[in-house]
Amino acid sequence: MLVEQTLDGTQRTWWLPRAVVKLLDAAEHTETQRVQAARTRQANAAVTEPPSRPRPARDSGGRQTTSPEDPTASLRPYNGELKGQLYSVLSRKPGTSRKVAGWVCAVCRTAPAAVLDHCHEHGYVRAPVCQSCNTQERPDHLYSNDIRVASHYTRLFHTDTDDWLRHWHRCPGCRARTTLPLPHLAAWTAHIACRSLRPTHRASRGRTPCGTLRVSWTGSQQAPRTCLLTVAVDLCPSGEHRILAQVPYREAAERFRLWLAETAPAVAAAAGPDRLDDLPTQFRPVIEDTSGEDQALF
């Protein structure tokens, strides 16, 4: 729907054809990929440049001090100091931003932390992370219940899987349920559990995946019986919006538990409803249990 507001305060409204809306979505996705590729090239160029080796700074007594060119030299590693704390409470405390800036990123452990990452589903703080890692894990939302499974999920679920799974399970709620927040679980379902269902096409070197992977859901994790994940491919030659699978939330969560046990045994061993040692003393319910089933922990 396109709305135009004139100078006299009146509004005119047009309904755009579905094909136009999809064309605008595709154009936005292409532009986003172009910007991300440009940033990646800049980052790679910065890495390949030979680092300068400045002379070490010395204090008045002749002792060597930390070089200002190394931004992580004076930072301390994160050791779970904020475990079990609620983001809504901690974010309002004075000096929190300054405290976060004193840590090195808890995920990549190479860059200064810039933000306090937290679980949007349960509200608990995970850890201080750098801006790059915070952007990397953010779901590529098209709408509130619809995300595009972009290429950065390869890093989250393949190359750096252990680091990210351990980071996500810093949330007591996700760790106790042995699951992920709904957008991350939906992306995992499309990217991992339904990988074999995605059509491929012939290319110069083997076969390439078809179209753009997308997953949407109805309902929420608060009502697992009615929550349904729909995995589809956009811009597929055999169908503009081809549905690959519809997976109930419970089935997706169970598949994830099995995959977690095989992929990251150490993370899986520390999860589950019997692993509640790290929960806060006064546990605050985050998800209301209206049915009396499935959500007893919350």
KOLSEMI-558934 format. One line per 4 residues: their letters; for each residue x negated, y negated, z negated of N, C-alpha, C, CB. Coordinates in steps of 0.02 Angstrom, whole numbers, plus 50000, padded with zeros to 5 digits. Glycine has a CB too. Example, Ala and Ser with C-alpha at 12.3 -4.5 7.8 and 13.67 -1.06 7.14 Angstrom:
<nodes>
as = 49340/50284/49610/49385/50225/49610/49340/50165/49610/49435/50224/49548  49358/50112/49646/49316/50053/49643/49355/49998/49606/49296/50030/49714;
</nodes>
This chain:
<nodes>
mlve = 49958/50059/50000/50000/50000/50000/49956/49938/50000/50048/50000/49939  49969/49891/50045/49931/49830/50050/49974/49772/50029/49904/49819/50123  49950/49732/49981/49988/49676/49954/49952/49611/49970/49999/49684/49877  49988/49563/49997/49960/49497/50011/49997/49445/49970/49964/49480/50087;
qtld = 49961/49405/49933/49991/49353/49892/49975/49285/49923/49967/49356/49818  50027/49248/49941/50018/49183/49973/50007/49129/49921/50078/49166/50017  49993/49067/49945/49978/49012/49900/50038/48993/49857/49955/48952/49939  50098/49002/49882/50157/48983/49842/50178/49037/49793/50215/48968/49888;
gtqr = 50138/49090/49786/50151/49141/49736/50193/49199/49760/50184/49111/49678  50219/49196/49820/50259/49252/49846/50213/49308/49870/50306/49228/49903  50240/49367/49873/50201/49425/49894/50234/49460/49952/50192/49474/49835  50192/49484/49998/50216/49526/50053/50181/49593/50049/50203/49492/50122;
twwl = 50217/49645/50063/50192/49713/50053/50199/49754/50117/50229/49749/49995  50146/49792/50133/50148/49839/50189/50127/49908/50165/50102/49815/50247  50158/49959/50192/50136/50028/50178/50091/50050/50235/50198/50077/50171  50030/50069/50219/49982/50090/50270/49994/50164/50288/49909/50080/50245;
prav = 49985/50182/50352/49991/50253/50371/49938/50294/50335/49984/50261/50448  49955/50357/50323/49908/50402/50288/49841/50408/50325/49940/50471/50280  49844/50408/50392/49783/50414/50431/49737/50354/50420/49799/50421/50505  49766/50295/50412/49726/50235/50399/49693/50239/50330/49769/50172/50405;
vkll = 49732/50262/50281/49705/50268/50213/49646/50317/50212/49759/50291/50164  49653/50374/50247/49599/50423/50249/49538/50395/50286/49622/50488/50282  49551/50355/50338/49495/50324/50374/49458/50275/50329/49521/50289/50437  49494/50237/50288/49461/50191/50242/49422/50229/50189/49514/50145/50209;
daae = 49450/50284/50164/49414/50325/50115/49349/50352/50145/49459/50384/50091  49353/50376/50207/49293/50403/50240/49240/50349/50250/49311/50435/50307  49263/50288/50269/49216/50233/50279/49182/50214/50213/49252/50172/50309  49222/50213/50159/49192/50197/50094/49142/50250/50073/49248/50191/50040;
htet = 49158/50313/50085/49112/50368/50068/49047/50362/50108/49145/50436/50081  49052/50345/50173/48992/50337/50214/48949/50280/50190/49012/50325/50287  48981/50225/50171/48943/50168/50146/48908/50184/50080/48988/50107/50138  48943/50221/50037/48913/50241/49973/48852/50286/49984/48965/50277/49929;
qrvq = 48857/50333/50031/48801/50376/50046/48742/50336/50074/48821/50431/50095  48756/50286/50116/48703/50245/50145/48666/50206/50090/48732/50196/50196  48705/50178/50043/48673/50140/49988/48631/50187/49944/48726/50105/49946  48658/50246/49929/48621/50294/49888/48557/50317/49923/48664/50354/49870;
aart = 48560/50327/49989/48501/50348/50026/48448/50293/50026/48520/50367/50098  48470/50230/50032/48422/50175/50030/48388/50170/49962/48457/50109/50046  48427/50180/49908/48398/50178/49841/48348/50236/49831/48453/50181/49788  48366/50294/49859/48321/50352/49852/48255/50339/49888/48354/50415/49880;
rqan = 48259/50310/49948/48198/50294/49985/48154/50244/49947/48214/50267/50054  48186/50194/49916/48148/50145/49877/48115/50178/49817/48194/50089/49854  48152/50224/49784/48124/50258/49726/48066/50303/49746/48177/50299/49690  48072/50338/49803/48018/50381/49826/47957/50341/49845/48041/50423/49886;
aavt = 47969/50282/49875/47913/50239/49894/47876/50214/49832/47937/50180/49936  47914/50200/49780/47883/50176/49718/47842/50231/49685/47935/50151/49669  47866/50294/49691/47830/50350/49661/47765/50365/49698/47875/50413/49660  47767/50360/49765/47708/50377/49804/47654/50324/49802/47728/50389/49875;
epps = 47670/50263/49779/47619/50212/49774/47569/50231/49720/47649/50144/49760  47504/50225/49732/47456/50242/49680/47461/50195/49621/47385/50241/49708  47469/50222/49561/47477/50179/49502/47412/50142/49487/47499/50220/49442  47421/50080/49468/47363/50040/49448/47340/50062/49379/47379/49964/49449;
rprp = 47277/50055/49366/47250/50076/49301/47221/50014/49266/47195/50131/49311  47265/49979/49229/47242/49919/49196/47196/49936/49139/47301/49878/49171  47155/49888/49122/47110/49897/49066/47151/49898/49002/47057/49841/49063  47136/49943/48955/47174/49948/48894/47169/49884/48853/47151/50007/48852;
ards = 47227/49863/48826/47227/49803/48784/47199/49820/48715/47299/49774/48777  47167/49771/48685/47137/49782/48618/47157/49725/48572/47060/49787/48623  47166/49743/48509/47184/49691/48461/47121/49655/48437/47222/49722/48401  47130/49611/48386/47074/49570/48362/47019/49613/48331/47099/49520/48312;
ggrq = 47035/49672/48307/46985/49715/48277/46951/49761/48327/47016/49757/48223  46968/49754/48391/46936/49795/48442/46970/49862/48452/46865/49807/48424  47027/49875/48417/47062/49939/48424/47107/49936/48486/47104/49956/48360  47112/49993/48521/47153/49996/48581/47226/49998/48561/47134/50057/48624;
ttsp = 47268/49960/48597/47339/49958/48584/47376/49986/48644/47363/49886/48567  47442/49991/48639/47483/50019/48693/47483/49972/48752/47554/50033/48669  47475/49998/48811/47475/49957/48872/47546/49935/48888/47445/49996/48931  47557/49871/48904/47624/49848/48920/47649/49874/48987/47626/49773/48920;
edpt = 47603/49901/49029/47625/49927/49094/47659/49994/49088/47566/49932/49141  47653/50028/49032/47686/50093/49021/47748/50082/48979/47637/50144/48988  47808/50080/49010/47869/50063/48973/47891/50115/48923/47925/50051/49021  47867/50178/48929/47889/50231/48884/47838/50246/48829/47904/50294/48922;
aslr = 47781/50210/48830/47728/50227/48782/47750/50215/48710/47666/50186/48797  47789/50163/48698/47809/50147/48630/47877/50174/48612/47808/50072/48620  47909/50213/48657/47976/50239/48644/47971/50306/48607/48015/50247/48709  48022/50321/48568/48024/50384/48531/48073/50432/48563/48043/50371/48456;
pyng = 48060/50497/48561/48106/50546/48589/48169/50551/48547/48073/50615/48595  48225/50569/48579/48288/50577/48543/48291/50646/48513/48349/50565/48591  48303/50650/48447/48305/50714/48411/48371/50725/48376/48249/50716/48360  48426/50703/48408/48492/50716/48381/48511/50671/48323/48497/50786/48359;
elkg = 48482/50611/48320/48498/50566/48264/48571/50544/48263/48453/50505/48267  48605/50545/48320/48675/50522/48324/48724/50580/48330/48684/50474/48384  48702/50639/48312/48743/50699/48321/48809/50693/48282/48705/50761/48298  48864/50709/48317/48930/50711/48285/48963/50644/48273/48925/50745/48221;
qlys = 48933/50590/48296/48962/50524/48284/49009/50505/48342/48907/50471/48276  49061/50467/48325/49109/50446/48375/49085/50383/48410/49178/50434/48343  49092/50382/48475/49069/50324/48513/49110/50262/48496/49074/50338/48588  49175/50270/48485/49217/50212/48470/49196/50177/48406/49290/50234/48464;
vlsr = 49167/50214/48360/49143/50184/48297/49073/50157/48306/49144/50236/48240  49029/50196/48336/48960/50176/48341/48950/50117/48388/48918/50235/48366  48990/50112/48441/48981/50058/48490/48998/49990/48460/49024/50070/48550  49036/49988/48405/49054/49925/48374/49005/49902/48320/49123/49930/48345;
kpgt = 48958/49945/48303/48910/49927/48252/48858/49879/48280/48876/49989/48223  48841/49826/48244/48789/49779/48268/48721/49813/48273/48785/49717/48223  48684/49796/48324/48617/49823/48332/48614/49889/48368/48585/49829/48267  48671/49916/48390/48671/49981/48423/48632/49979/48489/48743/50005/48435;
srkv = 48643/49926/48528/48608/49921/48593/48532/49918/48583/48632/49859/48631  48510/49881/48533/48438/49876/48520/48411/49943/48497/48424/49822/48466  48450/49981/48459/48428/50046/48436/48423/50095/48494/48476/50073/48383  48471/50092/48540/48470/50136/48599/48409/50122/48642/48534/50127/48641;
agwv = 48392/50058/48650/48334/50040/48692/48268/50065/48663/48332/49964/48699  48267/50088/48602/48205/50113/48572/48192/50186/48586/48206/50102/48499  48240/50220/48618/48231/50291/48635/48212/50300/48708/48296/50330/48620  48181/50356/48723/48171/50376/48792/48232/50417/48813/48104/50417/48801;
cavc = 48248/50418/48876/48308/50454/48901/48307/50526/48878/48312/50450/48978  48363/50549/48850/48367/50617/48823/48372/50671/48876/48425/50622/48776  48385/50652/48939/48393/50701/48992/48328/50707/49033/48451/50681/49038  48308/50653/49066/48247/50657/49108/48183/50649/49067/48249/50604/49162;
rtap = 48187/50617/49009/48131/50607/48962/48072/50571/48995/48108/50674/48935  48088/50529/49045/48034/50491/49078/48049/50416/49081/48023/50517/49147  48111/50396/49070/48130/50325/49077/48159/50300/49011/48180/50316/49135  48156/50235/48999/48185/50207/48938/48261/50215/48940/48166/50133/48930;
aavl = 48291/50230/48882/48364/50235/48877/48395/50167/48884/48385/50268/48810  48453/50164/48916/48488/50101/48927/48559/50102/48902/48487/50084/49001  48591/50160/48901/48661/50165/48880/48669/50225/48833/48708/50173/48942  48724/50224/48798/48740/50279/48751/48793/50323/48784/48766/50252/48682;
dhch = 48772/50379/48811/48818/50423/48846/48863/50458/48796/48780/50475/48889  48927/50465/48813/48974/50498/48768/49025/50538/48808/49010/50446/48722  49059/50583/48775/49109/50625/48806/49175/50587/48808/49117/50693/48768  49201/50574/48867/49264/50536/48873/49324/50578/48853/49272/50511/48944;
ehgy = 49315/50643/48849/49371/50687/48832/49380/50694/48756/49361/50756/48863  49325/50698/48720/49329/50708/48647/49306/50646/48608/49287/50767/48627  49270/50601/48641/49251/50539/48608/49185/50540/48571/49303/50519/48562  49148/50596/48572/49087/50601/48534/49026/50577/48575/49076/50673/48512;
vrap = 48978/50549/48539/48915/50528/48570/48876/50590/48590/48874/50483/48522  48846/50586/48650/48801/50640/48671/48729/50621/48655/48809/50655/48748  48705/50569/48689/48635/50548/48678/48623/50484/48717/48585/50604/48701  48569/50447/48700/48549/50390/48741/48517/50413/48806/48501/50344/48701;
vcqs = 48537/50385/48862/48511/50404/48927/48494/50342/48967/48562/50448/48965  48454/50351/49019/48436/50295/49062/48493/50282/49111/48370/50310/49101  48490/50225/49145/48543/50206/49191/48549/50255/49248/48532/50136/49217  48492/50282/49272/48493/50328/49328/48529/50393/49310/48422/50344/49351;
cntq = 48513/50422/49252/48546/50484/49231/48620/50473/49216/48511/50514/49170  48636/50416/49189/48706/50401/49175/48747/50397/49239/48712/50335/49135  48717/50367/49291/48751/50363/49356/48754/50431/49389/48716/50313/49401  48702/50471/49380/48697/50536/49412/48754/50583/49390/48630/50568/49397;
erpd = 48772/50581/49327/48822/50628/49302/48893/50602/49310/48809/50644/49230  48901/50539/49329/48968/50510/49333/49007/50542/49390/48964/50434/49343  49067/50568/49377/49107/50598/49431/49123/50546/49484/49172/50629/49403  49123/50568/49547/49137/50523/49603/49213/50520/49613/49102/50548/49668;
hlys = 49247/50480/49569/49319/50477/49570/49345/50441/49632/49345/50442/49507  49394/50471/49665/49433/50435/49716/49494/50405/49682/49453/50483/49774  49525/50445/49640/49581/50423/49599/49570/50452/49529/49651/50445/49629  49616/50439/49484/49605/50461/49415/49603/50537/49409/49660/50434/49370;
ndir = 49636/50572/49454/49637/50646/49451/49613/50677/49516/49707/50671/49434  49567/50642/49550/49544/50666/49615/49471/50643/49624/49589/50638/49674  49425/50691/49632/49355/50673/49639/49325/50706/49701/49315/50694/49576  49276/50672/49730/49239/50700/49786/49176/50733/49759/49222/50645/49839;
vash = 49163/50794/49779/49105/50831/49754/49046/50813/49798/49119/50909/49755  49008/50763/49777/48954/50736/49816/48890/50778/49808/48940/50663/49797  48838/50757/49843/48776/50796/49844/48740/50795/49777/48731/50769/49898  48754/50746/49734/48716/50743/49671/48735/50801/49624/48729/50677/49636;
ytrl = 48790/50836/49639/48807/50894/49597/48758/50951/49606/48877/50917/49613  48719/50950/49661/48667/51000/49670/48617/50996/49613/48632/50992/49738  48599/50936/49593/48553/50927/49537/48585/50948/49472/48529/50855/49533  48649/50931/49462/48682/50946/49399/48693/51021/49389/48749/50910/49396;
fhtd = 48706/51057/49442/48724/51128/49435/48673/51175/49467/48790/51140/49466  48616/51149/49491/48566/51193/49522/48496/51178/49496/48568/51185/49597  48467/51121/49517/48397/51108/49503/48383/51092/49430/48372/51052/49546  48427/51053/49398/48416/51033/49328/48472/51057/49283/48409/50956/49323;
tddw = 48496/51117/49297/48556/51143/49263/48548/51146/49188/48573/51212/49290  48493/51175/49163/48483/51184/49091/48486/51118/49054/48417/51219/49078  48452/51067/49082/48450/51002/49049/48520/50971/49044/48404/50955/49087  48557/50975/49098/48623/50944/49097/48673/50982/49055/48649/50937/49168;
lrhw = 48673/51049/49058/48718/51087/49016/48704/51076/48942/48713/51162/49033  48640/51074/48924/48622/51061/48855/48645/50991/48834/48545/51068/48845  48639/50943/48880/48660/50875/48865/48736/50871/48856/48638/50827/48921  48775/50901/48901/48847/50898/48895/48871/50933/48831/48880/50931/48956;
hrcp = 48837/50985/48810/48858/51020/48750/48832/50988/48686/48835/51092/48753  48803/50928/48691/48790/50889/48631/48856/50863/48601/48743/50830/48647  48909/50865/48641/48976/50847/48615/49002/50907/48576/49025/50828/48673  49019/50899/48512/49044/50956/48472/49107/50987/48501/49058/50934/48402;
gcra = 49151/50946/48531/49212/50973/48559/49199/51019/48618/49258/50917/48581  49156/50998/48665/49140/51039/48723/49102/51102/48702/49099/51000/48774  49058/51095/48653/49018/51152/48630/49062/51204/48596/48962/51129/48583  49109/51181/48555/49152/51229/48519/49198/51266/48567/49194/51192/48467;
rttl = 49220/51233/48620/49266/51265/48668/49228/51300/48725/49313/51214/48697  49162/51293/48727/49121/51321/48781/49148/51300/48849/49117/51398/48775  49156/51235/48858/49182/51210/48921/49150/51144/48936/49259/51204/48919  49175/51110/48987/49153/51043/49006/49213/50997/49008/49117/51044/49075;
plph = 49203/50932/49007/49260/50886/49018/49294/50903/49084/49236/50812/49018  49358/50889/49089/49397/50910/49146/49368/50889/49214/49467/50882/49140  49346/50826/49224/49317/50809/49290/49254/50850/49306/49300/50735/49292  49211/50862/49255/49151/50901/49267/49169/50975/49280/49103/50896/49207;
laaw = 49218/51001/49244/49239/51070/49255/49270/51078/49325/49289/51092/49201  49308/51028/49346/49337/51030/49413/49283/51029/49466/49385/50971/49423  49232/50986/49457/49177/50984/49506/49139/51050/49507/49128/50926/49489  49128/51079/49447/49094/51144/49444/49135/51197/49481/49081/51165/49371;
tahi = 49201/51197/49471/49244/51247/49503/49239/51243/49579/49316/51238/49481  49239/51181/49605/49235/51172/49678/49165/51189/49704/49253/51101/49698  49114/51168/49667/49045/51173/49691/49015/51243/49682/49001/51123/49656  49035/51278/49628/49006/51343/49612/49056/51400/49622/48981/51343/49540;
acrs = 49112/51397/49587/49159/51454/49587/49191/51464/49656/49212/51444/49535  49202/51409/49694/49235/51416/49759/49187/51406/49817/49292/51365/49765  49122/51414/49804/49072/51402/49856/49082/51449/49916/49002/51411/49828  49098/51512/49903/49104/51561/49957/49165/51548/50001/49108/51631/49929;
lrpt = 49213/51508/49977/49274/51495/50015/49266/51437/50064/49330/51480/49969  49213/51397/50056/49204/51339/50099/49183/51359/50169/49153/51290/50069  49218/51338/50221/49200/51358/50289/49134/51327/50310/49255/51338/50338  49099/51359/50356/49035/51335/50382/49039/51332/50458/48976/51380/50358;
hras = 48991/51295/50487/48988/51289/50560/48917/51300/50583/49014/51220/50583  48910/51322/50644/48844/51334/50672/48805/51269/50678/48849/51369/50739  48740/51273/50664/48696/51216/50670/48631/51240/50700/48685/51181/50602  48585/51193/50713/48521/51211/50744/48481/51258/50699/48480/51148/50758;
rgrt = 48491/51252/50633/48457/51295/50585/48508/51331/50541/48406/51255/50542  48536/51384/50567/48584/51422/50529/48653/51391/50531/48562/51428/50457  48686/51387/50473/48753/51361/50468/48756/51306/50415/48804/51417/50452  48799/51257/50425/48806/51202/50378/48876/51201/50350/48789/51134/50412;
pcgt = 48885/51181/50286/48953/51177/50257/48996/51127/50295/48949/51158/50183  49060/51141/50296/49107/51100/50334/49134/51043/50292/49164/51143/50360  49141/50985/50324/49178/50929/50295/49151/50904/50228/49248/50949/50286  49196/50874/50190/49180/50846/50124/49222/50881/50071/49192/50769/50122;
lrvs = 49189/50907/50020/49223/50945/49968/49259/50898/49920/49174/50990/49931  49321/50915/49903/49360/50874/49858/49399/50919/49810/49408/50827/49897  49409/50896/49749/49450/50934/49701/49494/50885/49663/49405/50974/49652  49556/50905/49654/49604/50865/49617/49639/50910/49567/49655/50831/49664;
wtgs = 49677/50880/49521/49711/50921/49471/49777/50888/49451/49666/50931/49409  49822/50930/49429/49885/50906/49400/49884/50922/49326/49946/50939/49436  49914/50879/49287/49914/50889/49215/49846/50872/49185/49932/50961/49198  49832/50900/49126/49769/50886/49093/49750/50945/49049/49773/50821/49050;
qqap = 49691/50940/49018/49667/50993/48974/49708/50998/48910/49594/50982/48957  49749/50947/48896/49791/50950/48836/49849/50999/48844/49818/50880/48820  49865/51015/48906/49917/51065/48921/49888/51116/48969/49982/51032/48950  49845/51161/48945/49808/51206/48990/49853/51253/49030/49760/51247/48950;
rtcl = 49913/51266/49006/49957/51312/49043/49980/51282/49109/50018/51330/49001  49989/51216/49111/50016/51184/49171/49963/51148/49212/50070/51135/49152  49901/51147/49188/49847/51112/49224/49822/51156/49282/49788/51094/49176  49821/51128/49342/49802/51166/49401/49751/51126/49442/49864/51183/49445;
ltva = 49695/51159/49460/49643/51127/49500/49652/51148/49573/49572/51147/49475  49650/51099/49618/49658/51112/49689/49594/51093/49725/49718/51074/49718  49560/51141/49756/49498/51130/49792/49513/51127/49866/49446/51186/49776  49489/51074/49899/49504/51065/49970/49443/51038/50006/49565/51017/49979;
vdlc = 49446/51039/50072/49394/51011/50115/49426/50957/50158/49361/51066/50159  49399/50896/50154/49421/50842/50197/49382/50842/50262/49414/50774/50161  49414/50817/50315/49382/50809/50381/49356/50875/50408/49324/50759/50375  49394/50928/50397/49377/50994/50424/49407/51000/50494/49404/51051/50378;
psge = 49368/51023/50545/49395/51028/50613/49457/51073/50618/49342/51055/50659  49461/51122/50573/49519/51167/50576/49579/51141/50537/49499/51235/50550  49573/51082/50509/49627/51052/50470/49601/50991/50434/49656/51103/50420  49635/50934/50440/49609/50872/50412/49602/50876/50337/49654/50814/50430;
hril = 49646/50912/50303/49642/50920/50231/49658/50993/50216/49692/50871/50193  49606/51034/50217/49615/51107/50212/49607/51129/50139/49564/51144/50257  49658/51158/50111/49656/51182/50042/49622/51250/50040/49728/51187/50013  49570/51255/49998/49532/51317/49993/49558/51362/49937/49459/51302/49980;
aqvp = 49576/51332/49880/49599/51372/49823/49635/51329/49773/49539/51408/49789  49679/51360/49735/49712/51329/49678/49697/51371/49617/49789/51321/49690  49660/51342/49569/49635/51379/49512/49666/51351/49448/49558/51377/49509  49701/51392/49408/49727/51368/49343/49669/51348/49297/49770/51422/49310;
yrea = 49683/51300/49254/49631/51275/49209/49601/51331/49166/49660/51221/49163  49643/51375/49140/49618/51429/49097/49570/51474/49135/49676/51470/49070  49587/51489/49197/49544/51532/49238/49478/51497/49252/49578/51552/49304  49481/51432/49267/49419/51394/49280/49374/51393/49219/49436/51322/49302;
aerf = 49404/51383/49159/49366/51381/49097/49333/51449/49083/49410/51361/49039  49369/51504/49097/49342/51570/49085/49285/51585/49134/49397/51624/49091  49293/51565/49197/49239/51575/49245/49177/51536/49224/49262/51552/49316  49187/51476/49198/49130/51436/49177/49094/51470/49119/49152/51366/49156;
rlwl = 49131/51498/49072/49099/51532/49015/49054/51590/49039/49153/51558/48965  49079/51629/49085/49040/51685/49112/48978/51660/49149/49083/51728/49158  48987/51608/49189/48930/51580/49226/48879/51549/49179/48954/51527/49276  48902/51516/49126/48856/51485/49077/48814/51538/49043/48896/51445/49025;
aeta = 48845/51595/49025/48807/51648/48992/48752/51676/49037/48854/51703/48970  48763/51677/49102/48713/51703/49148/48661/51650/49166/48747/51729/49211  48682/51588/49172/48638/51535/49197/48597/51503/49142/48679/51481/49231  48628/51489/49085/48593/51457/49029/48610/51494/48965/48613/51381/49024;
pava = 48579/51552/48954/48596/51592/48894/48586/51556/48829/48554/51655/48894  48534/51514/48824/48522/51479/48762/48578/51430/48746/48455/51442/48765  48603/51396/48797/48658/51349/48787/48722/51387/48769/48670/51306/48851  48734/51443/48803/48794/51482/48788/48791/51512/48718/48801/51538/48839;
aaag = 48732/51531/48695/48725/51561/48629/48742/51511/48573/48655/51589/48618  48731/51446/48587/48744/51395/48537/48815/51369/48540/48696/51338/48544  48856/51396/48586/48924/51372/48595/48975/51421/48568/48938/51359/48669  49037/51400/48567/49091/51444/48544/49122/51421/48480/49065/51514/48536;
pdrl = 49184/51443/48466/49219/51420/48406/49187/51441/48340/49289/51445/48407  49142/51491/48342/49108/51512/48281/49044/51473/48269/49093/51587/48284  49029/51424/48313/48968/51383/48306/48988/51312/48286/48927/51383/48372  49012/51304/48225/49038/51240/48204/48993/51207/48151/49108/51248/48176;
ddlp = 48931/51231/48145/48887/51204/48093/48872/51130/48102/48822/51243/48091  48871/51107/48165/48851/51039/48179/48909/50990/48181/48813/51036/48243  48970/51013/48169/49026/50967/48171/49024/50919/48112/49092/51007/48170  49052/50859/48119/49052/50810/48064/49089/50837/48003/49083/50744/48087;
tqfr = 49071/50811/47945/49103/50833/47883/49178/50818/47885/49071/50799/47822  49196/50757/47906/49266/50738/47913/49282/50739/47988/49281/50668/47881  49306/50795/48012/49318/50804/48083/49381/50768/48103/49322/50878/48102  49376/50726/48154/49434/50688/48177/49466/50722/48237/49413/50616/48195;
pvie = 49531/50739/48234/49564/50769/48292/49564/50720/48350/49636/50791/48275  49542/50744/48408/49540/50701/48467/49596/50720/48515/49472/50706/48501  49608/50785/48524/49661/50808/48567/49718/50835/48524/49635/50863/48617  49777/50805/48532/49834/50826/48492/49859/50894/48515/49890/50773/48496;
dtsg = 49871/50938/48468/49897/51005/48483/49972/51004/48475/49865/51059/48436  50008/51002/48531/50081/50998/48528/50114/51066/48534/50107/50953/48582  50077/51115/48561/50107/51181/48572/50089/51231/48517/50086/51208/48639  50036/51216/48480/50014/51263/48428/49969/51317/48455/50073/51294/48395;
edqa = 49954/51315/48521/49911/51365/48551/49854/51332/48588/49951/51410/48598  49799/51367/48594/49742/51348/48636/49703/51288/48610/49766/51333/48705  49734/51243/48574/49700/51183/48552/49692/51181/48476/49738/51121/48577  49691/51238/48445/49690/51241/48372/49629/51206/48342/49691/51312/48349;
lf = 49575/51205/48379/49514/51173/48353/49521/51098/48349/49453/51190/48396  49569/51069/48385/49573/50997/48391/49639/50970/48365/49563/50976/48462;
</nodes>
